[in-house]
């Protein structure tokens, strides 16, 4: 890996493997996310998508392989608070379930301020973040239990952005939301990317979501990469049978269970 | 003024009728204990043989004991030792138990295994037996009894804290905080502990009641608080009075012990979020009206 690569790629994953006892959950996975780019990882349940996300953020330790974010290796657990803080400012995550990913005793504003303070950023940015994700004053002061799923996910996005990361991992971040709210949050994410130039790594089982938000896509099956490439190419003219099967499993008008 | 009113309203809603009654009773007992020298009508240790076993009168509202000490004053001063002991026991066991439980729930794996087994081991030892053994080694008194019961009460509190903290530990919000770079100490104390606080406080109130009962039992056996210090447990053990038919001497402190333990248990359950049993619940007027309506409609059909 030379210096030019490190500049160009926000995330570089090489030969990533993860075993859970005898179960080989992630098998020799390689991928890059260019700086400011957007990669979608698709696959059915149990294909290893979330395990990859958890290894990226440091919640799971890879069995082998390397993960580099903005050119810095993070295959080993962080040592010390300074290293933890630095990694947090490189990459953040938004989890699937907006109901459990926020501290129930903390208002949105308090959650954002806590992160800003932790990373030594100006507290006046709180208002900016609240506005950026489209929360009202009242919602920002409310506890999570008084917010809807979509509003909670906006809070989770604002909290992740408070660390000013270069990469945001979206682990099924819209799949718990209903369709109209999904569209709003996807638009919000597209706007944020256009404004800040942040890179996305979107994990989803929903091909429509990936198509809307991603430049490139990687298809995962039983922990292995089946196919990867430009989003339109892979989704419109898949080279692999599995990708075709995934695409055909999406309900469209006229689709029936027997077809 | 408004904020006082809204706090009162919220407290009322959270604790319910039985919880508020318990709280009121405990506040009165606590105030009596703290202000004992001001509110007690007489010196609790002032004896007067002329008043021995005097019945309730203007001079002694609840009467006097076998050596003429004012019963009401002894009850009021007795609240001090009767409440101080359990407070120490619960305080010490929380101080040791909470950090252990939080560590176990955070690290899981073998750390959790070891801590949980130690809790189980101590939990299996009857607290009173441990206290009796300690007293046998170090002699009777409040201190050895409190030390022994503190150890015995650690698992009683810490097992609940551990279970509640484990539930929080696997919550994605804890993962999100870890990804933000927050350390174990910060996440457990500022987030996990805050979210399980109602469970901890509720369980502590229940433990306080049990500790009061255990200490009273030990004092009754003559192993903890020593006469002539006024203490409810010691007063209950005055079998001489009972044999002579002066039942108020024994009944009054006994009733106080029972009521205090009951109030603490009820309050603890309400704080932990446990619903009161059906017969204690006041049903909202709306629900009652709806039910009435339903039967009318059913009858008409």
Interface residues (C-beta under 8 A of the other chain):
Chain A: X57 X58 X59 X81 X84 X85 X86 X87 X88 X89 X92 X93 X95 X96 X97 X100 X101 X102 X103 X104 X105 X106 X115 X118 X119 X156 X159 X160 X163
Chain B: X171 X172 X173 X175 X176 X177 X178 X179 X180 X181 X182 X183 X191 X194 X195
